[in-house]
Amino acid sequence: ALRLKDRYGGRITVLCMGPPQAEAALRKALSFGADDAILLTDRAFAGADTLATSYALAAAIARIREDMPVDLVFAGKQTIDGDTAQVGPGIATRLGLQLLTYVSAVGEVDPENRRIIVQRRAEGGVQVLETALPCLITVLEGLNEMRFATMADMFRAARHPLTVWDREAAGIEDITKIGLKGSPTVVSKVFAPRPRTTRAELIEAQSGQPNDLADTLLAKLFTKHPQLGRQIVRRSS
């Protein structure tokens, strides 16, 4: 976003939904060069799943669009806690924005014709895509190198006024679509599965030939799982 601003101009607004402690992350973004920061915080947002989160953030972006045009929205590919990659696409769907996901590089932006070209990581390669603005893109880690903030930048960010919106300030009237009330899914438990321990067995044949090794392996499999041998006999017959 900062590089695009350097090249084409514009204004960068950083938006975050979270508890009051999220102010630290917003001020860090301000120290890097963002122009404005908005913290979307309200107890009514607590317990939101991806559906309710995308609803609240989309409402806040729509509120921003009342004061200024929003041409490009950057979002991360996924959060490090939920790891669902659903919020960005949900925002784009609600706002009617073009959507590009898994973006690894931003190429050219044509402000006059309102077009953008990006590189998108795909299975087995990279896609070069072009779409119209306004657009929301979800970016991969390593899209570019983070800028360093000087002490002067940090002091400026610390003094910069921070906009704080609750539910009403963001223009959200229907409380049944936010927080727990607006969340059809609930995370009941998060855990890492226990590692399974298995015993490996080295299969050897006296001759060391592949055919003999295969025969030895099949013999052991049929001994341990007799039903496999019966299935093979039926299919061959």
Number of C-alpha atoms within 10 A of each C-alpha: 16 16 10 15 13 9 10 11 11 14 14 20 17 17 19 17 21 16 14 12 10 14 20 11 14 21 24 16 20 24 23 17 20 19 15 19 23 19 23 24 20 17 11 15 24 16 18 22 22 22 19 26 26 23 22 25 21 22 20 24 17 18 15 16 12 9 8 10 12 19 15 16 21 13 19 17 21 18 12 9 7 12 9 12 18 17 24 27 21 20 25 20 16 14 17 12 19 16 20 20 21 20 23 20 17 20 13 12 19 12 12 6 9 13 15 19 16 21 18 22 17 13 7 6 7 12 14 14 14 15 15 16 20 19 21 24 24 22 23 18 13 9 12 12 7 9 10 10 16 11 10 10 15 18 13 15 24 15 9 15 12 16 12 18 16 17 20 11 12 20 14 17 12 10 16 12 19 24 22 18 16 20 17 12 13 10 8 5 5 8 5 5 6 6 6 5 6 6 4 6 6 5 10 13 14 7 9 9 10 10 11 14 16 14 12 14 16 14 14 13 14 13 12 10 11 12 12 13 14 12 11 10 10 8 7 7 6
